[in-house]
Amino acid sequence: MCAHYESPHDKALLKKHFGIDLPSELARRDVWPGYMSTFIRRHPHADVGDDAVPEREALIGSFGLIPHWSKDDKIARHTYNARIETVAEKPSFRDAWKRGQHCIIPVQSFFEPDWRSGKAVPTCITLTNSEPMGLAGLWAQWRSPAGETVHSFTMLTINADEHPFMRNFHKPQDEKRSVVILPPERYDEWLQASAGESGEFLRAWPAEYMAAQAPQQSGLL
């Protein structure tokens, strides 16, 4: 499960790769559950036929989905990953899933523990071409007790027990999981897909295009 990642902050890169401008609000680069960072959703007025309205928009939200019924934002510490096997039934995620509230989470790298040595070795995972990743997620909107509108998001995860690369992480006895990396050419398709169409996007990324290194070697943090 992914609880820690690096959000890209290069404005030119974000514009080129994701076709978005950074939100004006301050987003965290080193992101943990409950931190505020960038996510991308389909613009709510994308269908009005106005060329001035972009297909996608970037917002700042909490890493960890806050469902509309939550009494506070502490739930975000536990809702940062949503398993595709249970996302349609879990109270925290089912509304966003059924409504097709898909989002893309811009990620430069994410971190997982490598236990093959018998100890947890923090490991930085990137793409071999050093391009940013667009991870499949869900977003939600919550109104705080103070009346503030708060956006939030979660990463969707799939089983990775048989994945040649992602099966190397987490404890040997634990199920292996992986985030879902979306092909850039299918970003808009994902953002427009219904719940029933979601499954075709939830695939493992080819192992040969993923790389791992110790955080101190990456120079990212």
C-alpha positions as protocol buffer text, in pm:
chain_id: "A"
residue {
  index: 1
  type: MET
  ca { x: 0 y: 0 z: 0 }
}
residue {
  index: 2
  type: CYS
  ca { x: 131 y: 343 z: -87 }
}
residue {
  index: 3
  type: ALA
  ca { x: 138 y: 589 z: 203 }
}
residue {
  index: 4
  type: HIS
  ca { x: 420 y: 817 z: 87 }
}
residue {
  index: 5
  type: TYR
  ca { x: 495 y: 981 z: -246 }
}
residue {
  index: 6
  type: GLU
  ca { x: 654 y: 1281 z: -412 }
}
residue {
  index: 7
  type: SER
  ca { x: 425 y: 1521 z: -597 }
}
residue {
  index: 8
  type: PRO
  ca { x: 587 y: 1692 z: -901 }
}
residue {
  index: 9
  type: HIS
  ca { x: 610 y: 2071 z: -873 }
}
residue {
  index: 10
  type: ASP
  ca { x: 767 y: 2169 z: -1206 }
}
residue {
  index: 11
  type: LYS
  ca { x: 500 y: 2388 z: -1367 }
}
residue {
  index: 12
  type: ALA
  ca { x: 627 y: 2333 z: -1720 }
}
residue {
  index: 13
  type: LEU
  ca { x: 640 y: 1956 z: -1669 }
}
residue {
  index: 14
  type: LEU
  ca { x: 287 y: 1945 z: -1527 }
}
residue {
  index: 15
  type: LYS
  ca { x: 157 y: 2149 z: -1819 }
}
residue {
  index: 16
  type: LYS
  ca { x: 334 y: 1930 z: -2074 }
}
residue {
  index: 17
  type: HIS
  ca { x: 254 y: 1590 z: -1924 }
}
residue {
  index: 18
  type: PHE
  ca { x: -86 y: 1644 z: -1763 }
}
residue {
  index: 19
  type: GLY
  ca { x: -217 y: 1950 z: -1949 }
}
residue {
  index: 20
  type: ILE
  ca { x: -290 y: 2137 z: -1625 }
}
residue {
  index: 21
  type: ASP
  ca { x: -175 y: 2444 z: -1436 }
}
residue {
  index: 22
  type: LEU
  ca { x: -84 y: 2414 z: -1069 }
}
residue {
  index: 23
  type: PRO
  ca { x: -356 y: 2536 z: -830 }
}
residue {
  index: 24
  type: SER
  ca { x: -284 y: 2862 z: -654 }
}
residue {
  index: 25
  type: GLU
  ca { x: -303 y: 2695 z: -311 }
}
residue {
  index: 26
  type: LEU
  ca { x: 12 y: 2557 z: -154 }
}
residue {
  index: 27
  type: ALA
  ca { x: 57 y: 2184 z: -216 }
}
residue {
  index: 28
  type: ARG
  ca { x: 297 y: 1953 z: -39 }
}
residue {
  index: 29
  type: ARG
  ca { x: 578 y: 1794 z: -237 }
}
residue {
  index: 30
  type: ASP
  ca { x: 659 y: 1521 z: 18 }
}
residue {
  index: 31
  type: VAL
  ca { x: 314 y: 1371 z: 73 }
}
residue {
  index: 32
  type: TRP
  ca { x: 182 y: 1151 z: 355 }
}
residue {
  index: 33
  type: PRO
  ca { x: -179 y: 1066 z: 453 }
}
residue {
  index: 34
  type: GLY
  ca { x: -367 y: 1377 z: 559 }
}
residue {
  index: 35
  type: TYR
  ca { x: -133 y: 1614 z: 373 }
}
residue {
  index: 36
  type: MET
  ca { x: -273 y: 1849 z: 110 }
}
residue {
  index: 37
  type: SER
  ca { x: -150 y: 1796 z: -244 }
}
residue {
  index: 38
  type: THR
  ca { x: -253 y: 1808 z: -610 }
}
residue {
  index: 39
  type: PHE
  ca { x: -505 y: 1588 z: -787 }
}
residue {
  index: 40
  type: ILE
  ca { x: -664 y: 1617 z: -1131 }
}
residue {
  index: 41
  type: ARG
  ca { x: -1030 y: 1565 z: -1220 }
}
residue {
  index: 42
  type: ARG
  ca { x: -1248 y: 1633 z: -1522 }
}
residue {
  index: 43
  type: HIS
  ca { x: -1360 y: 1995 z: -1525 }
}
residue {
  index: 44
  type: PRO
  ca { x: -1725 y: 2008 z: -1408 }
}
residue {
  index: 45
  type: HIS
  ca { x: -1814 y: 2230 z: -1707 }
}
residue {
  index: 46
  type: ALA
  ca { x: -1617 y: 2037 z: -1969 }
}
residue {
  index: 47
  type: ASP
  ca { x: -1936 y: 1946 z: -2155 }
}
residue {
  index: 48
  type: VAL
  ca { x: -2073 y: 2299 z: -2206 }
}
residue {
  index: 49
  type: GLY
  ca { x: -1904 y: 2336 z: -2544 }
}
residue {
  index: 50
  type: ASP
  ca { x: -1695 y: 2638 z: -2448 }
}
residue {
  index: 51
  type: ASP
  ca { x: -1340 y: 2614 z: -2585 }
}
residue {
  index: 52
  type: ALA
  ca { x: -1224 y: 2829 z: -2295 }
}
residue {
  index: 53
  type: VAL
  ca { x: -1315 y: 2552 z: -2049 }
}
residue {
  index: 54
  type: PRO
  ca { x: -1036 y: 2293 z: -2018 }
}
residue {
  index: 55
  type: GLU
  ca { x: -1102 y: 1918 z: -2012 }
}
residue {
  index: 56
  type: ARG
  ca { x: -911 y: 1878 z: -1685 }
}
residue {
  index: 57
  type: GLU
  ca { x: -856 y: 2086 z: -1375 }
}
residue {
  index: 58
  type: ALA
  ca { x: -608 y: 2055 z: -1091 }
}
residue {
  index: 59
  type: LEU
  ca { x: -722 y: 2100 z: -731 }
}
residue {
  index: 60
  type: ILE
  ca { x: -567 y: 2076 z: -388 }
}
residue {
  index: 61
  type: GLY
  ca { x: -705 y: 1800 z: -167 }
}
residue {
  index: 62
  type: SER
  ca { x: -627 y: 1580 z: 128 }
}
residue {
  index: 63
  type: PHE
  ca { x: -438 y: 1259 z: 56 }
}
residue {
  index: 64
  type: GLY
  ca { x: -692 y: 1029 z: 214 }
}
residue {
  index: 65
  type: LEU
  ca { x: -1054 y: 1038 z: 103 }
}
residue {
  index: 66
  type: ILE
  ca { x: -1298 y: 1214 z: 337 }
}
residue {
  index: 67
  type: PRO
  ca { x: -1654 y: 1088 z: 267 }
}
residue {
  index: 68
  type: HIS
  ca { x: -1940 y: 1337 z: 290 }
}
residue {
  index: 69
  type: TRP
  ca { x: -2073 y: 1178 z: 610 }
}
residue {
  index: 70
  type: SER
  ca { x: -1746 y: 1205 z: 807 }
}
residue {
  index: 71
  type: LYS
  ca { x: -1755 y: 1416 z: 1123 }
}
residue {
  index: 72
  type: ASP
  ca { x: -1392 y: 1526 z: 1088 }
}
residue {
  index: 73
  type: ASP
  ca { x: -1091 y: 1491 z: 859 }
}
residue {
  index: 74
  type: LYS
  ca { x: -900 y: 1239 z: 1073 }
}
residue {
  index: 75
  type: ILE
  ca { x: -1039 y: 956 z: 862 }
}
residue {
  index: 76
  type: ALA
  ca { x: -795 y: 1061 z: 588 }
}
residue {
  index: 77
  type: ARG
  ca { x: -516 y: 886 z: 780 }
}
residue {
  index: 78
  type: HIS
  ca { x: -682 y: 554 z: 697 }
}
residue {
  index: 79
  type: THR
  ca { x: -841 y: 612 z: 354 }
}
residue {
  index: 80
  type: TYR
  ca { x: -541 y: 697 z: 136 }
}
residue {
  index: 81
  type: ASN
  ca { x: -560 y: 365 z: -55 }
}
residue {
  index: 82
  type: ALA
  ca { x: -874 y: 192 z: -186 }
}
residue {
  index: 83
  type: ARG
  ca { x: -861 y: -176 z: -282 }
}
residue {
  index: 84
  type: ILE
  ca { x: -1039 y: -243 z: -611 }
}
residue {
  index: 85
  type: GLU
  ca { x: -1172 y: -569 z: -467 }
}
residue {
  index: 86
  type: THR
  ca { x: -1376 y: -386 z: -200 }
}
residue {
  index: 87
  type: VAL
  ca { x: -1405 y: -25 z: -318 }
}
residue {
  index: 88
  type: ALA
  ca { x: -1768 y: -65 z: -429 }
}
residue {
  index: 89
  type: GLU
  ca { x: -1876 y: -185 z: -83 }
}
residue {
  index: 90
  type: LYS
  ca { x: -1660 y: 7 z: 164 }
}
residue {
  index: 91
  type: PRO
  ca { x: -1861 y: 297 z: 315 }
}
residue {
  index: 92
  type: SER
  ca { x: -1566 y: 535 z: 282 }
}
residue {
  index: 93
  type: PHE
  ca { x: -1532 y: 483 z: -95 }
}
residue {
  index: 94
  type: ARG
  ca { x: -1853 y: 344 z: -242 }
}
residue {
  index: 95
  type: ASP
  ca { x: -2025 y: 676 z: -317 }
}
residue {
  index: 96
  type: ALA
  ca { x: -1724 y: 816 z: -504 }
}
residue {
  index: 97
  type: TRP
  ca { x: -1685 y: 486 z: -689 }
}
residue {
  index: 98
  type: LYS
  ca { x: -2050 y: 455 z: -793 }
}
residue {
  index: 99
  type: ARG
  ca { x: -2056 y: 817 z: -911 }
}
residue {
  index: 100
  type: GLY
  ca { x: -1744 y: 765 z: -1121 }
}
residue {
  index: 101
  type: GLN
  ca { x: -1556 y: 1040 z: -938 }
}
residue {
  index: 102
  type: HIS
  ca { x: -1228 y: 944 z: -1099 }
}
residue {
  index: 103
  type: CYS
  ca { x: -915 y: 1147 z: -1059 }
}
residue {
  index: 104
  type: ILE
  ca { x: -549 y: 1137 z: -1159 }
}
residue {
  index: 105
  type: ILE
  ca { x: -281 y: 1182 z: -893 }
}
residue {
  index: 106
  type: PRO
  ca { x: 43 y: 1333 z: -1031 }
}
residue {
  index: 107
  type: VAL
  ca { x: 338 y: 1145 z: -880 }
}
residue {
  index: 108
  type: GLN
  ca { x: 709 y: 1175 z: -951 }
}
residue {
  index: 109
  type: SER
  ca { x: 799 y: 882 z: -729 }
}
residue {
  index: 110
  type: PHE
  ca { x: 646 y: 673 z: -452 }
}
residue {
  index: 111
  type: PHE
  ca { x: 800 y: 482 z: -164 }
}
residue {
  index: 112
  type: GLU
  ca { x: 765 y: 125 z: -43 }
}
residue {
  index: 113
  type: PRO
  ca { x: 960 y: -91 z: 206 }
}
residue {
  index: 114
  type: ASP
  ca { x: 1182 y: -364 z: 55 }
}
residue {
  index: 115
  type: TRP
  ca { x: 1196 y: -658 z: 301 }
}
residue {
  index: 116
  type: ARG
  ca { x: 1410 y: -898 z: 96 }
}
residue {
  index: 117
  type: SER
  ca { x: 1709 y: -844 z: 326 }
}
residue {
  index: 118
  type: GLY
  ca { x: 1498 y: -925 z: 632 }
}
residue {
  index: 119
  type: LYS
  ca { x: 1469 y: -558 z: 727 }
}
residue {
  index: 120
  type: ALA
  ca { x: 1252 y: -280 z: 589 }
}
residue {
  index: 121
  type: VAL
  ca { x: 1461 y: -77 z: 343 }
}
residue {
  index: 122
  type: PRO
  ca { x: 1280 y: 239 z: 227 }
}
residue {
  index: 123
  type: THR
  ca { x: 1281 y: 232 z: -152 }
}
residue {
  index: 124
  type: CYS
  ca { x: 1205 y: 505 z: -405 }
}
residue {
  index: 125
  type: ILE
  ca { x: 1010 y: 382 z: -709 }
}
residue {
  index: 126
  type: THR
  ca { x: 1010 y: 572 z: -1038 }
}
residue {
  index: 127
  type: LEU
  ca { x: 959 y: 506 z: -1407 }
}
residue {
  index: 128
  type: THR
  ca { x: 1270 y: 414 z: -1602 }
}
residue {
  index: 129
  type: ASN
  ca { x: 1218 y: 712 z: -1836 }
}
residue {
  index: 130
  type: SER
  ca { x: 1200 y: 952 z: -1535 }
}
residue {
  index: 131
  type: GLU
  ca { x: 861 y: 1079 z: -1651 }
}
residue {
  index: 132
  type: PRO
  ca { x: 594 y: 1156 z: -1390 }
}
residue {
  index: 133
  type: MET
  ca { x: 319 y: 904 z: -1324 }
}
residue {
  index: 134
  type: GLY
  ca { x: -54 y: 963 z: -1333 }
}
residue {
  index: 135
  type: LEU
  ca { x: -208 y: 731 z: -1074 }
}
residue {
  index: 136
  type: ALA
  ca { x: -572 y: 623 z: -1084 }
}
residue {
  index: 137
  type: GLY
  ca { x: -773 y: 754 z: -790 }
}
residue {
  index: 138
  type: LEU
  ca { x: -1109 y: 870 z: -660 }
}
residue {
  index: 139
  type: TRP
  ca { x: -1198 y: 1214 z: -530 }
}
residue {
  index: 140
  type: ALA
  ca { x: -1461 y: 1345 z: -289 }
}
residue {
  index: 141
  type: GLN
  ca { x: -1592 y: 1672 z: -152 }
}
residue {
  index: 142
  type: TRP
  ca { x: -1663 y: 1723 z: 218 }
}
residue {
  index: 143
  type: ARG
  ca { x: -1803 y: 2013 z: 416 }
}
residue {
  index: 144
  type: SER
  ca { x: -1625 y: 2064 z: 745 }
}
residue {
  index: 145
  type: PRO
  ca { x: -1810 y: 2155 z: 1069 }
}
residue {
  index: 146
  type: ALA
  ca { x: -1686 y: 2511 z: 1010 }
}
residue {
  index: 147
  type: GLY
  ca { x: -1856 y: 2518 z: 669 }
}
residue {
  index: 148
  type: GLU
  ca { x: -1537 y: 2490 z: 463 }
}
residue {
  index: 149
  type: THR
  ca { x: -1542 y: 2281 z: 144 }
}
residue {
  index: 150
  type: VAL
  ca { x: -1257 y: 2032 z: 149 }
}
residue {
  index: 151
  type: HIS
  ca { x: -1156 y: 1813 z: -144 }
}
residue {
  index: 152
  type: SER
  ca { x: -981 y: 1479 z: -93 }
}
residue {
  index: 153
  type: PHE
  ca { x: -855 y: 1183 z: -291 }
}
residue {
  index: 154
  type: THR
  ca { x: -742 y: 822 z: -260 }
}
residue {
  index: 155
  type: MET
  ca { x: -523 y: 592 z: -471 }
}
residue {
  index: 156
  type: LEU
  ca { x: -675 y: 276 z: -614 }
}
residue {
  index: 157
  type: THR
  ca { x: -466 y: -38 z: -559 }
}
residue {
  index: 158
  type: ILE
  ca { x: -456 y: -384 z: -718 }
}
residue {
  index: 159
  type: ASN
  ca { x: -309 y: -718 z: -617 }
}
residue {
  index: 160
  type: ALA
  ca { x: 60 y: -754 z: -710 }
}
residue {
  index: 161
  type: ASP
  ca { x: 148 y: -1101 z: -575 }
}
residue {
  index: 162
  type: GLU
  ca { x: 259 y: -1211 z: -922 }
}
residue {
  index: 163
  type: HIS
  ca { x: 402 y: -880 z: -1045 }
}
residue {
  index: 164
  type: PRO
  ca { x: 777 y: -926 z: -1114 }
}
residue {
  index: 165
  type: PHE
  ca { x: 861 y: -586 z: -968 }
}
residue {
  index: 166
  type: MET
  ca { x: 598 y: -489 z: -710 }
}
residue {
  index: 167
  type: ARG
  ca { x: 599 y: -830 z: -540 }
}
residue {
  index: 168
  type: ASN
  ca { x: 940 y: -738 z: -392 }
}
residue {
  index: 169
  type: PHE
  ca { x: 790 y: -492 z: -144 }
}
residue {
  index: 170
  type: HIS
  ca { x: 629 y: -522 z: 199 }
}
residue {
  index: 171
  type: LYS
  ca { x: 669 y: -810 z: 444 }
}
residue {
  index: 172
  type: PRO
  ca { x: 699 y: -1162 z: 297 }
}
residue {
  index: 173
  type: GLN
  ca { x: 377 y: -1279 z: 465 }
}
residue {
  index: 174
  type: ASP
  ca { x: 175 y: -976 z: 350 }
}
residue {
  index: 175
  type: GLU
  ca { x: -29 y: -954 z: 34 }
}
residue {
  index: 176
  type: LYS
  ca { x: 153 y: -750 z: -229 }
}
residue {
  index: 177
  type: ARG
  ca { x: -28 y: -445 z: -362 }
}
residue {
  index: 178
  type: SER
  ca { x: 38 y: -188 z: -633 }
}
residue {
  index: 179
  type: VAL
  ca { x: -90 y: 152 z: -733 }
}
residue {
  index: 180
  type: VAL
  ca { x: -239 y: 183 z: -1084 }
}
residue {
  index: 181
  type: ILE
  ca { x: -32 y: 382 z: -1331 }
}
residue {
  index: 182
  type: LEU
  ca { x: -245 y: 516 z: -1616 }
}
residue {
  index: 183
  type: PRO
  ca { x: -122 y: 543 z: -1978 }
}
residue {
  index: 184
  type: PRO
  ca { x: -102 y: 918 z: -2056 }
}
residue {
  index: 185
  type: GLU
  ca { x: -300 y: 875 z: -2377 }
}
residue {
  index: 186
  type: ARG
  ca { x: -594 y: 743 z: -2172 }
}
residue {
  index: 187
  type: TYR
  ca { x: -609 y: 1014 z: -1905 }
}
residue {
  index: 188
  type: ASP
  ca { x: -928 y: 1172 z: -2038 }
}
residue {
  index: 189
  type: GLU
  ca { x: -1090 y: 832 z: -2090 }
}
residue {
  index: 190
  type: TRP
  ca { x: -1027 y: 747 z: -1725 }
}
residue {
  index: 191
  type: LEU
  ca { x: -1169 y: 1077 z: -1604 }
}
residue {
  index: 192
  type: GLN
  ca { x: -1488 y: 1020 z: -1803 }
}
residue {
  index: 193
  type: ALA
  ca { x: -1531 y: 647 z: -1735 }
}
residue {
  index: 194
  type: SER
  ca { x: -1827 y: 520 z: -1535 }
}
residue {
  index: 195
  type: ALA
  ca { x: -1794 y: 276 z: -1247 }
}
residue {
  index: 196
  type: GLY
  ca { x: -1883 y: -7 z: -1483 }
}
residue {
  index: 197
  type: GLU
  ca { x: -1608 y: 95 z: -1724 }
}
residue {
  index: 198
  type: SER
  ca { x: -1339 y: 136 z: -1458 }
}
residue {
  index: 199
  type: GLY
  ca { x: -1209 y: -220 z: -1460 }
}
residue {
  index: 200
  type: GLU
  ca { x: -1041 y: -198 z: -1799 }
}
residue {
  index: 201
  type: PHE
  ca { x: -804 y: 72 z: -1665 }
}
residue {
  index: 202
  type: LEU
  ca { x: -701 y: -112 z: -1349 }
}
residue {
  index: 203
  type: ARG
  ca { x: -398 y: -297 z: -1483 }
}
residue {
  index: 204
  type: ALA
  ca { x: -44 y: -349 z: -1357 }
}
residue {
  index: 205
  type: TRP
  ca { x: 229 y: -138 z: -1516 }
}
residue {
  index: 206
  type: PRO
  ca { x: 497 y: -341 z: -1700 }
}
residue {
  index: 207
  type: ALA
  ca { x: 780 y: -428 z: -1460 }
}
residue {
  index: 208
  type: GLU
  ca { x: 1053 y: -347 z: -1714 }
}
residue {
  index: 209
  type: TYR
  ca { x: 949 y: 18 z: -1709 }
}
residue {
  index: 210
  type: MET
  ca { x: 978 y: 58 z: -1331 }
}
residue {
  index: 211
  type: ALA
  ca { x: 1294 y: 129 z: -1130 }
}
residue {
  index: 212
  type: ALA
  ca { x: 1389 y: 128 z: -762 }
}
residue {
  index: 213
  type: GLN
  ca { x: 1661 y: 299 z: -563 }
}
residue {
  index: 214
  type: ALA
  ca { x: 1732 y: 396 z: -204 }
}
residue {
  index: 215
  type: PRO
  ca { x: 1588 y: 741 z: -115 }
}
residue {
  index: 216
  type: GLN
  ca { x: 1933 y: 881 z: -37 }
}
residue {
  index: 217
  type: GLN
  ca { x: 2044 y: 788 z: -391 }
}
residue {
  index: 218
  type: SER
  ca { x: 1742 y: 942 z: -557 }
}
residue {
  index: 219
  type: GLY
  ca { x: 1809 y: 1295 z: -436 }
}
residue {
  index: 220
  type: LEU
  ca { x: 1434 y: 1355 z: -431 }
}
residue {
  index: 221
  type: LEU
  ca { x: 1384 y: 1415 z: -59 }
}
